[in-house]
Amino acid sequence: MNRKEFGTHVSASYNQYLEDLFNQILEMGSLVERQLQSSVLSVQNADSDLAREVIQLDKLVNREEMEIDRLCVRVLARQQPTASDLRLIVSSIRIAVDLERMGDEVVKISRLVLRLAQSGKLDCQNLQGYKQLVEISSRAREMLKNVLDAFTRLDLSGAAAVIEEEERIDELFAVVMEEVTERFKETDHDVECLLQLVYALRAAERITDHARNIAETIIYLVNGQDLRNMDDDALAEFLLSIQAK
Amino acid sequence: MLSIKPVSSLESSSRLFEELIGVGTLLSIALIIGGLSGFWALAFLLAFSTYLARNLFYFLHFLNLVRSRALEPSKVPFGVWGDIYDAYFEKVFQDKRRIKRLRIETDQVYNAMNLLPDAHISLNERFQIEWVNHSAENLLGLRRNDVGHKITNLLRQKEMVQYLELKHFDQAIEFYLSAESTRRLSAKMVSYFDKHYLLIIRDITDAHNLAQVRRDFVANASHELRTPLTVLNGYLELMLDSADSLPPVWANPVTQMHQQSLRMQNIINDLLTLSNIEAEDIELESDYVEVASMLQKLELEANQLSGGKHNFHFNIESKDGLLGKSEALRSVFTNLVSNAIRYTPNGGDIWVRWYQTPQTLVFEVKDTGIGIDREHIPRLTERFYRVDNARSRSSGGTGLGLAIVKHILERHHAKLSVYSRLQVGSTFRVEFPIALRMSSDLVD
């Protein structure tokens, strides 16, 4: 699919509907981006006010998802889209779901900040893993930014880069989890803190998974190829081939 | 400029003449053939069909030429067709030259745009990108083929989205490109060329940092100076208290030292006040300020300060107060009145008015003082700006009064205007927007 295809329909309102839908997804994306951004800051600075703001923003994100659904239904019902237009609708619904889930995971990270502030256990921040939480969530933020840029430009190599980055984060996550499990064995650490940390780490990792899903959806949207359940070798080859382009 | 030559007109051309000669020749040949063979009708028919066939041939040839837009100048035929071909070639040639010129001019503009140090992005009325220059590519990470995308799809910063939604394009916005980026950017939208916009984004990191450094420096330096000064002041006061034990030679110097150290303390306090005002958030928490009673107190203070040397006329015409910071506003009023006292010779008049117009609430101080030269008026609110160095220092004051006034009034969205004539007097008028009006019965 090519971006200029929006202008190719005879019906001006059809073009407009598709354009609206496209812009709406990016609007939702920028909301989640802002949410994630504030969340990273709130984790970094243990800022509970900012964390509360993040949780408030989630309501807006949820509303945006419903709006996208409404726009998709409107196009489906009125214009019976086919080919790349139909792929745009299907992708939009998928991306909206991923973004909404991302918003929920971001809220989970912010809850960590609130819980730690409530319990007054600020020394949790010195725990092994807290720094890595900041790192994973910053990289998740970067991935979200790149995946949204790739969606705007329908840029395959951008999407492929996001998928590769997600694999690196998976490895990082495995290492971090091992370290945190080690800490559980030492009794002098606060188990509750560690448990919260595990939740937050998990949430940050899930965010990168959703970013990867969106990247896969972009490839589906542009090429019509489905990357889900592709085995590792085939996937690596495929990614190489689109990056070479 | 390329002048467009008129298409060669038929009157002035010899081609019509050529055509007539051609027709004449054809007719004479027909006559000769008819005379020789006796088949008159056939001979004329032959001549006529030759003429028709030639015309048809050139008609089709010309049609092909126009359709294919081929420009290799083919041999121009004889007769009126020659005119048509000439005119067509002339026209095509002119068009080609015009297109070339336009292309050069467009390239020139593009190249100039690319050399500009600030990012320039042209948008249409739906805020879709039309083109971006090199700086936009470097500064913002946009790409040349981003044309057609909505700008907020690529610049998703909160400030940018709000700016385009609210459409307050007379103001500029400032934002960071991303969370970890330290580059501070300033963006301004300018509308141009009938429903197009030019988004100009510049890197103001240096200016932004410089302003921050200056503010911090002033705040820190004044804070650091305060402590040693307090010690000096304390001992000087102690010495003055036991003036009898001082050698008489030192009495005068110690008094002067004390005065100067007090003055220095005032300057430092004013500097701290200024930096506090600057550091405050734009939207301050405001409360009800009862201007009328504040001015009544001010009248007493003014009389004390002047020592009965000036005639005061306080006209409090409006009972309404303001929504604002009372301490800050008090210092605005005090500053303006004490300036009037300071710069009005003994026996002069000072009018203070508080009144209301349909759009504004006005505080006005008018005096019959020495006045201010026109060239100084725009610079009055600068820090330490002195109209006349010698006089101002002797009359005391820190040189920061009007700077403080300006900053406080900015926070209240009020406007300060100064009208003055040398030797006649000055008027300082503060206009508060009517939106800040608060009457006493509304308070409880």
Interface residues (C-beta under 8 A of the other chain):
Chain A: R3 K4 F22 N23 L26 E27 G29 S30 E33 R34 Q37 V40 L41 S138 R141 K145 L148 D149 T152 R153
Chain B: R143 N145 D146 G148 H149 K150 T152 N153 L154 R156 K158 V161 S178 A179 E180
